[in-house]
Structures are given as structure tokens and as C-alpha cells.
Amino acid sequence: MKNTTKIAVALVALAGVAGAGLAAQAESRREAGPAEVQQAYGGHHGGGHHGWRHDGSRRGGGHALRMLENFDSNGDGKLSQEEIDQSRGERFGKFDADTDNALTLAEYEQLWLEAMREHMVDRFQALDADGDAKVTAAEFQQPFAKVVQRMDRNGDGVIDRSDFQRRHHADRDDDNG
């Protein structure tokens, strides 16, 4: 397969994943993808303001449990830093095709695509309303059916920058009032 064909296929796949991700975000049906997706990015689980509720309690236990399931190599129900490091090292090695102890963009792309696959399948299933293993045009359009209605803050029938600015200013006014 020619490089241009590979790039085109990768871009189509990424566009599909991005579209599914936007659909998920627009519908607020579920939180971010599996823990492995965040790990592929080099991220962390539940850190920052996303990991804590306003009352100080922890949220996102599902991600922590998936991380435990993914990394608990000895099956003792406990996760050590050594297990995490070992798993991450094995994962890195799996995609370091030229064994130079560094990932090229092409190698990282393969890691990322594998990590995103589970989330992509979840999004596909969420779009496939009738469960026939096909996403029809109507099913694909459905999550965005009321986007303008939900986001049009000034009631002019379209979404533009002023709709976002109004929301930002309204939030700031609420904070100051």
C-alpha cells in the first residue's frame, strides 16, 4: 500500500473517531474513553479538577478500576508502581518497531489507534440505535439533531462566537453576583 493511501486511510479513521468523540461530547452520554486511551496520550487518571467533586470526594472510579484491571499483572487486586512501569514498558516495546527505544510518529500512531479502538467500538454501538451492526445516515445525524437549538444562546437560529461569549460572560456574571 502506498504511503499516501496509508495516510488517507489513517485520516479517515481519525476523522471517524473524532466525529464519534464529538457526538459523545455533544450528547454528554458518558465520560472520557477507557483508561488506556488516556495512558496512550501519556496522561493520568482523574487528576486536576476533573478527578474531584466539589465536596472533596473522588470521582471517576471506573477509570481507576480499569487501570487496576489493565495493570495488575499478578492478579492480587493491588497495583504497584512496578506493575504500572512494567506494563507501560511492555506496551512501549510492542510499538517500538525499530527497537530504538523511541517512538516515531508512525509507531505512536499505531499505539494510539489500538488504544482508541475500544472507545471507537463503544461509540459505534451507541450510534447504532437498532443494533444491526450498521450506522445509518439517520443514526449518524441523530446526536447532532438539536445542537443549534441547545447552543444558540441569542435565539438567532445559528451558532456563532457571540453564543459562546454570551455563555462565558453569563458564567462570569453569575460568579460575581
C-alpha positions in Angstrom: 0.0 0.0 0.0 1.4 3.4 -0.9 2.2 5.9 1.8 -0.4 8.4 0.5 -3.0 5.7 0.7 -2.0 4.8 4.3 -2.1 8.4 5.3 -5.6 8.8 3.7 -6.9 5.7 5.5 -5.4 7.0 8.8 -7.0 10.4 8.3 -10.4 8.8 7.5 -10.1 6.7 10.6 -9.1 9.6 12.7 -12.0 11.7 11.4 -14.4 8.9 12.2 -13.0 8.7 15.8 -13.2 12.4 16.1 -16.7 12.6 14.9 -17.8 9.8 17.3 -16.0 11.7 20.1 -17.8 14.9 19.2 -21.1 13.0 19.2 -20.3 11.7 22.6 -19.4 15.1 23.9 -22.5 16.7 22.3 -24.8 14.2 23.9 -22.9 14.1 27.2 -23.7 10.4 27.3 -20.6 9.3 29.0 -17.2 10.3 30.4 -13.9 10.1 28.5 -12.8 6.8 27.0 -11.1 4.0 28.7 -8.1 4.5 31.0 -5.9 3.0 28.3 -6.8 5.9 26.0 -5.6 8.4 28.5 -2.5 6.3 29.1 -1.7 6.3 25.3 -1.6 10.1 25.4 0.8 9.9 28.4 -2.0 11.4 30.6 -3.1 10.4 34.0 -6.3 9.3 35.6 -8.6 11.6 37.4 -6.1 14.3 38.1 -6.7 18.0 38.3 -10.2 19.4 38.7 -11.8 16.5 36.7 -10.9 13.9 39.4 -12.5 15.5 42.4 -16.0 16.5 43.2 -16.8 19.9 44.8 -17.4 18.2 48.1 -13.8 16.8 48.1 -14.7 13.2 47.3 -13.1 11.3 44.4 -14.9 10.6 41.2 -14.1 8.6 38.1 -13.8 5.3 40.0 -14.5 3.4 36.7 -11.2 4.7 35.3 -9.3 3.7 38.4 -10.8 0.2 38.3 -10.0 -0.2 34.6 -6.4 0.9 35.4 -6.3 -1.7 38.1 -7.6 -4.3 35.7 -5.2 -3.3 33.0 -2.0 -3.1 35.1 -2.5 -5.7 38.0 -0.2 -8.2 36.4 -0.1 -10.6 39.3 -3.8 -10.5 39.9 -3.6 -9.7 43.6 -6.1 -6.8 43.4 -3.4 -4.3 44.2 -1.4 -2.0 41.9 2.2 -1.2 42.5 4.3 1.3 40.6 6.4 -1.6 39.4 3.4 -3.2 37.8 2.5 0.1 36.1 6.1 0.6 34.9 6.3 -3.0 33.6 3.0 -2.7 31.7 3.9 0.6 30.2 7.3 -0.7 29.2 5.8 -3.7 27.5 3.3 -1.5 25.7 6.0 0.8 24.6 8.1 -2.1 23.4 5.1 -3.5 21.4 5.0 -0.4 19.3 8.7 0.4 19.1 9.1 -1.5 15.8 12.7 -0.5 15.1 13.7 -1.1 18.7 15.5 2.2 19.0 13.8 2.9 22.4 11.9 5.8 20.9 8.5 6.0 19.2 8.3 7.7 15.8 5.0 9.4 14.9 4.1 6.3 12.8 4.8 4.0 15.7 2.9 6.2 18.2 0.0 6.4 15.7 -0.3 2.6 15.9 -0.3 2.7 19.7 -2.9 5.5 19.7 -5.2 3.7 17.2 -5.1 0.5 19.2 -5.9 2.4 22.4 -8.8 4.2 20.7 -10.3 1.1 19.1 -12.3 0.2 22.2 -13.7 3.7 22.5 -14.5 3.8 18.8 -16.4 0.5 19.1 -18.3 1.8 22.1 -19.3 5.0 20.1 -20.3 2.9 17.1 -22.5 0.8 19.2 -24.0 3.9 20.8 -24.8 5.3 17.4 -26.2 2.0 16.1 -29.7 2.5 17.7 -31.3 -0.6 16.3 -28.3 -2.8 16.9 -28.0 -4.1 13.3 -24.2 -3.5 13.2 -24.7 -0.7 10.8 -24.8 3.1 11.4 -27.3 4.6 9.1 -27.2 8.2 8.0 -30.2 8.9 10.3 -28.4 7.3 13.3 -25.2 9.2 12.5 -27.1 12.5 12.4 -29.2 11.9 15.5 -26.7 13.1 18.2 -26.3 16.4 16.4 -30.1 16.8 15.7 -30.6 19.6 18.3 -27.1 21.1 18.6 -28.1 24.5 17.3 -31.3 24.5 19.4 -29.2 23.8 22.6 -26.3 26.1 21.8 -28.0 29.1 20.2 -28.0 31.5 23.2 -29.2 34.6 21.4 -32.0 32.9 19.6 -31.0 33.9 16.0 -31.1 30.3 14.7 -27.4 29.8 14.2 -24.3 29.3 16.4 -21.6 31.9 16.2 -19.0 33.3 18.5 -21.5 35.5 20.3 -23.3 32.4 21.6 -20.1 31.3 23.3 -19.2 34.8 24.5 -22.6 35.3 26.0 -22.3 32.0 27.9 -18.8 33.0 29.1 -20.0 36.4 30.2 -23.1 35.0 31.8 -21.0 32.5 33.8 -18.7 35.3 34.9 -21.7 37.5 35.9 -23.1 34.6 37.9 -19.7 34.2 39.7 -19.6 38.0 40.6 -23.3 38.3 41.5 
